[in-house]
Amino acid sequence: MRALCNRLPVRSSKPEPSPAESGLLLLVSAIKLLVEIALMALVGQFVLGLLAGAKREGNFFYRTLQIVTGPVLKGVRWMAPRIVLDRHIPLAALVLLASAWMVATVVKVDICLRVGLELCR
């Protein structure tokens, strides 16, 4: 009898998540991923700029990171008031991206707690 009971499917106590919740989790995860990529590219560009020194503009990897971070820096320049100097735009972008990452992380954790951790793996 015990072997028969072990073969029966076990239903979880939580209801199945709705398609809207699954879609929202996917959207928040995608936003979080894009922010993480931009953050890592911005930090990588900074570190590589320190290592390469004056020859950084000729460095292939530095230029590749510039391509990745270019849209973010242009967006921050567009949002920032004119009084903000151009040399401070990367720092403002870093703060903005870090804030967006924290918000996306909190939202993702909230969604995961509502729909169950099985979906968040």
C-alpha positions in Angstrom: 0.0 0.0 0.0 2.8 2.4 0.8 4.4 1.8 -2.6 1.1 2.7 -4.3 0.9 6.0 -2.3 4.4 7.0 -3.3 3.4 6.8 -7.0 0.4 9.1 -6.7 1.0 12.7 -7.9 1.3 15.1 -5.1 -0.5 18.4 -5.6 1.1 21.5 -4.2 -0.8 23.7 -1.8 -0.1 26.8 -3.9 -2.3 27.5 -7.0 -0.7 27.7 -10.4 0.6 31.1 -11.2 -1.4 33.1 -13.8 0.0 33.8 -17.2 0.2 37.5 -16.2 2.4 36.7 -13.2 4.6 34.5 -15.3 4.9 37.2 -18.0 5.6 39.8 -15.4 8.4 37.7 -13.9 9.9 37.2 -17.3 9.7 41.0 -18.0 11.3 41.9 -14.7 14.0 39.2 -15.1 14.8 40.6 -18.6 15.0 44.2 -17.3 17.3 43.1 -14.5 19.5 41.2 -16.9 19.9 44.2 -19.2 20.7 46.5 -16.3 23.3 44.0 -15.1 24.9 43.9 -18.5 25.1 47.7 -18.7 26.5 47.9 -15.1 29.2 45.3 -15.8 30.1 47.1 -19.1 30.3 50.4 -17.4 32.5 49.1 -14.6 34.6 47.2 -17.1 35.1 50.3 -19.2 36.2 52.2 -16.1 38.7 49.5 -15.1 40.1 49.1 -18.6 40.4 52.8 -18.9 42.5 52.9 -15.8 44.7 50.1 -17.0 45.1 51.3 -20.6 45.7 54.9 -19.7 46.1 57.4 -22.6 46.0 54.6 -25.2 42.5 53.4 -24.2 40.8 54.9 -27.3 42.8 52.6 -29.5 42.0 49.5 -27.4 39.6 47.1 -29.1 37.9 46.0 -25.9 37.5 49.5 -24.6 35.8 50.5 -27.8 33.5 47.5 -27.6 32.5 48.5 -24.1 31.9 52.0 -25.3 29.4 50.6 -27.9 27.6 48.8 -25.1 27.5 51.7 -22.7 26.9 54.4 -25.3 23.0 54.3 -25.3 23.0 54.4 -21.5 25.3 57.4 -21.3 23.3 59.2 -24.0 20.1 58.6 -22.1 21.6 59.9 -18.9 23.0 62.9 -20.7 19.5 63.6 -22.1 17.9 63.3 -18.6 20.5 65.2 -16.7 20.3 69.0 -16.5 22.9 71.0 -18.5 24.7 72.0 -15.4 26.0 68.5 -15.0 29.4 68.2 -16.6 30.0 65.6 -19.3 32.7 64.0 -17.2 30.2 63.3 -14.4 27.7 61.5 -16.7 29.3 58.0 -16.2 29.0 58.4 -12.5 25.3 59.4 -12.8 24.7 56.5 -15.1 26.3 54.1 -12.5 24.0 55.5 -9.8 21.0 55.3 -12.1 21.8 51.7 -13.1 22.5 50.6 -9.6 19.2 52.0 -8.5 17.3 50.3 -11.3 19.0 47.0 -10.4 18.0 47.3 -6.8 14.4 48.1 -7.8 14.3 45.2 -10.2 15.7 42.9 -7.6 13.1 43.9 -5.0 10.3 43.5 -7.5 11.6 40.1 -8.7 11.8 38.8 -5.1 8.3 40.1 -4.4 7.0 38.3 -7.5 8.9 35.1 -6.6 7.4 35.1 -3.1 3.9 35.5 -4.5 4.1 32.9 -7.3 6.3 30.4 -5.5 10.0 29.7 -5.7 9.6 26.9 -8.3 9.1 29.4 -11.1 12.1 31.5 -10.1 14.7 28.8 -10.5 
